[in-house]
Amino acid sequence: QVQLVESGGGLVQPGGSLRLSCAASGTIFNIGTMGWYRQAPGKQRELVANIIRGGTTNYADSAKGRFTISRDNAKNTVYLQMNSLKPEDTAIYYCRVFVGIANYWGQGTQVTVSS
């Protein structure tokens, strides 16, 4: 079993920055792809960015140029640096981790962008 603990969410003004972290623990041999998703009220959950074990990244168009995903394989942790935040970035952010054929979700962390 794998547990994911997210942190770093909060309230920030438009144009501000936040850094999300998601640490995996438990029975882990090799974590594959790690990613961040978000779900705004009344909307479907959507991919924000993901990163494979070797470091190749993929971003949603809304995140390109503003967000940076990274990972520390030694710490089984994935990060999302979010800059130039906009009110439309307001959502619950979830991390997702693939271990073998299984995948796991974090509990979510609220990000609110408002003045």
C-alpha positions in Angstrom: 0.0 0.0 0.0 1.1 3.5 -0.8 0.2 6.7 1.1 0.5 10.2 -0.3 0.7 13.3 1.8 0.2 16.6 0.1 1.2 20.0 1.4 1.7 23.6 0.3 -1.8 24.8 -0.7 -3.3 28.0 0.6 -4.7 31.4 -0.2 -2.6 33.6 -2.5 -3.2 36.8 -4.4 -3.3 36.9 -8.2 0.2 37.0 -9.5 1.6 35.1 -6.5 3.3 31.8 -6.2 2.8 28.5 -4.3 4.8 25.3 -4.2 2.9 22.1 -3.7 4.6 18.9 -2.4 3.5 15.3 -2.4 5.4 12.7 -0.5 4.8 9.0 -1.0 5.4 6.4 1.6 4.7 2.7 2.2 5.5 -0.3 0.1 7.3 1.3 -2.8 9.8 -0.3 -5.1 9.8 1.9 -8.1 7.5 4.9 -8.6 6.7 5.5 -12.2 4.9 8.6 -13.4 4.0 11.2 -10.8 1.5 13.9 -11.6 -0.7 16.8 -10.4 -4.4 17.1 -11.2 -6.9 19.7 -10.1 -10.7 20.0 -9.7 -12.5 23.2 -9.6 -16.1 23.4 -8.3 -18.5 22.1 -10.8 -15.8 20.9 -13.1 -14.2 17.6 -13.9 -10.8 16.7 -12.5 -8.1 17.6 -15.1 -4.4 16.9 -15.5 -2.1 19.9 -14.7 1.3 18.2 -15.2 3.1 14.9 -14.9 6.6 13.7 -14.9 8.0 10.3 -15.7 10.8 8.7 -13.6 13.5 9.8 -16.1 12.4 13.4 -15.8 10.4 14.0 -19.0 7.5 16.4 -18.3 4.1 17.1 -19.7 1.9 20.1 -19.0 -1.6 21.2 -19.7 -1.8 24.3 -21.9 -3.1 26.3 -18.9 0.1 25.4 -17.0 2.7 25.9 -19.6 5.1 28.8 -18.8 3.8 29.3 -15.3 4.0 25.9 -13.5 7.0 23.6 -13.1 6.8 20.0 -12.0 9.8 18.2 -10.6 10.5 15.1 -8.5 13.1 13.8 -6.1 13.3 10.0 -6.6 15.4 9.6 -3.4 12.6 11.1 -1.4 9.7 9.7 -3.4 8.3 13.3 -3.7 6.9 15.3 -6.5 6.6 19.1 -6.5 4.6 21.7 -8.4 5.9 25.2 -8.4 3.1 27.5 -9.4 3.9 31.1 -10.5 1.8 33.9 -11.8 -1.3 32.4 -10.3 -4.7 33.4 -11.6 -8.1 33.2 -10.1 -9.0 30.5 -12.5 -6.3 28.3 -10.9 -8.4 28.0 -7.8 -9.1 24.3 -7.3 -8.3 21.3 -5.1 -5.0 20.0 -6.3 -4.4 16.2 -6.1 -1.2 14.3 -6.7 -1.3 10.9 -8.4 1.4 8.3 -8.4 1.8 5.1 -10.5 3.5 2.2 -8.8 3.6 -0.8 -11.1 0.1 -1.3 -12.5 -1.5 0.4 -9.6 -2.1 4.2 -9.1 -2.8 6.2 -6.0 -4.3 9.6 -5.3 -3.5 12.1 -2.5 -6.2 13.6 -0.4 -6.0 16.9 -2.1 -4.9 20.4 -1.1 -6.9 23.5 -1.6 -5.4 26.4 -3.7 -7.4 29.6 -3.7 -6.3 32.6 -5.8 -8.1 35.7 -4.8 -7.5 39.3 -3.9 
